[in-house]
Amino acid sequence: MEYRGPDDEGAWFDAEARIGLAHRRLSIIDLSECARQPMTSSDGRFVIVYNGEVYNFRELREALVSTGYAFTGHGDTEVLLAAIQCWGLDEALRRSIGMFAFALWDRRRRALSLVRDRMGIKPLYFGRVGPAVAFASELKAIRRIPWFSGEVDREALALYLRHGYVPAPRSIYRHIHKVEPGQVVTLDGSAWNEPAAKRRFWSFAEIVEEAFARPFRGSLEDGSTALKAALSDAVRQRLVSDVPLGAFFSGGLDSSIVVALMQEAASEPVQTFSIGSSRAEFDESWEAEAVARHLGTRHTSVEVTADDALAIVPDLPRIYDEPFADSSQIPTILVSRLTRRSVKVALSGDGGDEVFGGYRRYTIARELWRRVGWAPRWSRHAIARLLAATPSGLLERAFRRTRSSIERYGRPGSPEETLRKITRVLEQDGSQDLYVRLVSHWLDESPVLGLEREPTPFGRVIDERLPMEYIERMMFIDSLTYLPDDILAKVDRASMSVGLEARVPLLDHRVVGLAWSFPLEWKVGCGETKRVLRRVLERYVPRALTERPKRGFAIPMADWLRGPLRDWAEAQLDPRRLREEGYFRPGTVERKWREHIAGRADWHYQLWDVLMFQAWLEDARDDLSSDVVAEQAASRHGS
């Protein structure tokens, strides 16, 4: 993982305790050797390997100095370790504001603690590998361990096809898991084979519950003032760096407010970066340039061609490390590479949609549920069975408005596909189930995987006792699943692939807690999304510069699969290869491919899922021994 930490490396071993810690360093704060890792506490009890930043480390350092603690360097790793030594792990975590994943070895207790930050910004995998316990920021490090079997988790694969990512706590491999956001996983070094103990040092659900119990009191203007103060502090803390920093900048609401607050706190023009496209429907660069001129940033924008984007496709499996099918990964890598040429740290506006209700699908899903959710469950299921037996032509006329709602969500298809989606809406047992289905790629994985039963998407992630509106339920689901496992994973892997640290001030846990204390109509209401956030931005940027349809970070993947990516895709989807590998049913995949190529349907979401798995599988095999690959093939065909 040298690209994640190109500046330094270190290792520490304790043969008697049978443990080793290794680290690659990306030097951001305290560039001296005093900040090298692995790092041992001053009393010799703790050893840490740590990825990320504790933004309030200076305040923590002052508190520790006041107790008589003496520091040798001026970095945040030493402060975190000293806080653990002096206050204990739980209190140190409670006081820390930041993004991090770390492994802490307690030599006295002979215990290993694996810790991940509150919102899941930084990744951390762990699991049993043969006779050992292994952990790393990326799977590829674990994959290189000689005992690693590389067995694909079939249920994780099904969930990946449904969502385009593997949701935590699973990984694509059996026996390897993700540490969840806000979680501490502790392993007993005296009995490594014993099950790990898991606990939360911070719970998103508890923060939401507390916000509902103590709602914000005041007007919308009061709320925007409080939010401005919280965001200003979050941005100010994320400007601490001993290396140059800048910002990813689309000119949209979220990135504009981050850059505006950066510019307000900075003593010189902030460096901002965006990429443009020759296709107008995908190009946001001119809007970003207009806002950048208004704010006075030093802006860099580069137009990338389809060839530039397509050249990245072979690198995706290695960068994303497990199957990952959010195609906005490609422009995210491109803007990361552009940004890294000038700076080593970049702030981004990620998280604004989940925290402040920015996705259009929220209002569309609510509209759909209002139309069908009033009916008793038995009647909806009966209607679904009736629809399945009704000619699609009649259904199109009868459900034209519902079909329109589904297609406005962004995945129109054939009449048969529309019918299938409407039927799925009626079959759902509740609003949460409906939403999970609406954000799914493969609505039913069984035909392509041959599973006897469908896996549970995420479990019941919502406590029904919480007094949530429908849109709040969807925001809650996204914050626990889509945000850490898709959005944040996408940005982390893209930025760290070039040794660039990405910081996300909108996901400061204090900002998140404040936002959830606001009434829903301050987020989604009066025909607007992110209302209270817009009120903050209006203090810096005229509405006319940021009011535009939401595009997202999109690329023309449907067209590329029919054009420049066609030969590559056909090789990945070759029926003989699929049959030999034994993961997908070739007939189902081939049928969707032919329909897409012919233009009879748009299956690019589903096909990209399969293609990214195929490309990942090919890359992952390079890290496994030939004996392991042969054993896997024999096992699949034997079953």
Sequence and secondary structure as in RCSB ss.txt:
>XXXX:A:sequence
MEYRGPDDEGAWFDAEARIGLAHRRLSIIDLSECARQPMTSSDGRFVIVYNGEVYNFRELREALVSTGYAFTGHG
DTEVLLAAIQCWGLDEALRRSIGMFAFALWDRRRRALSLVRDRMGIKPLYFGRVGPAVAFASELKAIRRIPWFSG
EVDREALALYLRHGYVPAPRSIYRHIHKVEPGQVVTLDGSAWNEPAAKRRFWSFAEIVEEAFARPFRGSLEDGST
ALKAALSDAVRQRLVSDVPLGAFFSGGLDSSIVVALMQEAASEPVQTFSIGSSRAEFDESWEAEAVARHLGTRHT
SVEVTADDALAIVPDLPRIYDEPFADSSQIPTILVSRLTRRSVKVALSGDGGDEVFGGYRRYTIARELWRRVGWA
PRWSRHAIARLLAATPSGLLERAFRRTRSSIERYGRPGSPEETLRKITRVLEQDGSQDLYVRLVSHWLDESPVLG
LEREPTPFGRVIDERLPMEYIERMMFIDSLTYLPDDILAKVDRASMSVGLEARVPLLDHRVVGLAWSFPLEWKVG
CGETKRVLRRVLERYVPRALTERPKRGFAIPMADWLRGPLRDWAEAQLDPRRLREEGYFRPGTVERKWREHIAGR
ADWHYQLWDVLMFQAWLEDARDDLSSDVVAEQAASRHGS
>XXXX:A:secstr
 GGGSBSEEEEEEETTTTEEEEEEE   S  SGGG SSEE TTSSEEEEEEEEETTHHHHHHHHHTTT   SS  
HHHHHHHHHHHH HHHHHHH  EEEEEEEEETTTTEEEEEE TT  S  EEEEETTEEEEESSHHHHHTSTT   
 B HHHHHHHHHHSS  TTB SBTTEEE  TTEEEEEETT TTS  EEEESS HHHHHHHHHHS   S HHHHHH
HHHHHHHHHHHHTT  SS EEEE  SSHHHHHHHHHHHHH SS  EEEEEEESSGGG  HHHHHHHHHHHT EEE
EEEE HHHHHTTGGGHHHHH S    TTHHHHHHHHHHHHTT SEEE  TTHHHHHT  HHHHHHHHHHHHHTTS
 HHHHHHHHHHHHTS HHHHHHHTHHHHHHHHHTT    HHHHHHHHHHHHH SSHHHHHHHHT SSS  HHHH 
 SS   SS   S TTS   HHHHHHHHHHHTHIIIIIHHHHHHHHHTTT EEE GGG HHHHHHHHHS GGGTEE
TTEESHHHHHHHTTTS HHHH S    S   HHHHHHTTTHHHHHHHT HHHHHHH SS HHHHHHHHHHHHTTS
   HHHHHHHHHHHHHHHHHHTTS HHHHHHHHHHHHH 
